[in-house]
Amino acid sequence: MNNIKNRFSIKDLENLTGIKAHTIRIWEKRYNLLEPKRTDTNIRYYDLAGFQKLLNISFLNNNGYKISKIATLKESEIPTLVKDISSKNDTDNHAINELKLAMLNFDQALFYETYQSLLEEKSFKDIFFDVFIPMLTSIGILWQTDTITPAHEHFISSLIRQKIIGNTDKVQSKQVNKSKKTFVLFLPFNEIHDLGLLFINHQIISKGYHSIFLGHSVPVNNLTHVLNYYDDVNFISYFTIKPDTENVSAYLKDFESTILKNSNSKLWLLGRKLNEIDVNDLPKGIKAFKNIKSLIEEIK
């Protein structure tokens, strides 16, 4: 059975675009900018074309065009004007909108086209911070509000993962280790969200350091084996959904006693699970970071 979502309620549009449902209704009734469809049982919904048009209208409005002016444009003029403006300014927001469309349509070609356009102006690092992170943040919210399906999230995440790995391969071939310090990147048991950690791995290698990426679901006691090979180890992990809130403090105490107590190693942490504990009372040798950028800046 195909359960891919291609019909959207006005609440879905609000979640996808950030435009309040009340505003969308005004744009519909007063300016005839949108025309919802109806099911056989007379329930209003919007299709992908309607969503795309709303994104374009919002983009023009955010770039100084009044809704009354947009309402006078021909249907074909709206996307043309959006492309013209995005080529001159506000590239990031336009790219994020394009990636949302690529995700909802499962359109790999649009993803690659958007990415290549960004590369003409930005480095891969800037694309990740300026476009991918805002995009990933928004799809997390969309998934939680049931606006998109897990299939949509997996699709776009897989494409972003490919870009991170491809760029990591490029810098890996040019790696020159700066010191004996080794970074070991891992996710706790049953944690699978690895995009942030993959990008950190890319950045560590780009800075010329030795990085070992262990991936997801790594038990703490397995990490002791790394200490048999390296003395100066900086562990890095990302807590998105695991450990469970009630187990985070116990996990960190276990890590401190199992890994850090008898070594010179450290543990750096990121992730929304840290919002649920007191990061000012972490065990010795453990440090929390607010975001990826602040952690990367710590790597001298």
Secondary structure, 3 states (H helix, E strand, C coil): CCCCCCCECHHHHHHHHCCCHHHHHHHHHHHCCCCCEECCCCCEEECHHHHHHHHHHHHHHHCCCCHHHHCCCCCCHHHHHHHHHHHHCCHHHHHHHHHHHHHHHCCHHHHHHHHHHHHCCCCHHHHHHHHHHHHHHHHHHHHHCCCCCHHHHHHHHHHHHHHHHHHHHHHHCCCCCCCCCEEEEECCCCCCCCHHHHHHHHHHHHCCCEEEEEECCCCHHHHHHHHHCCCCEEEEEECCCCCCHHHHHHHHHHHHHHHHCCCCCEEEEECHHHHHCCHHHCCCCEEECCCHHHHHHHCC
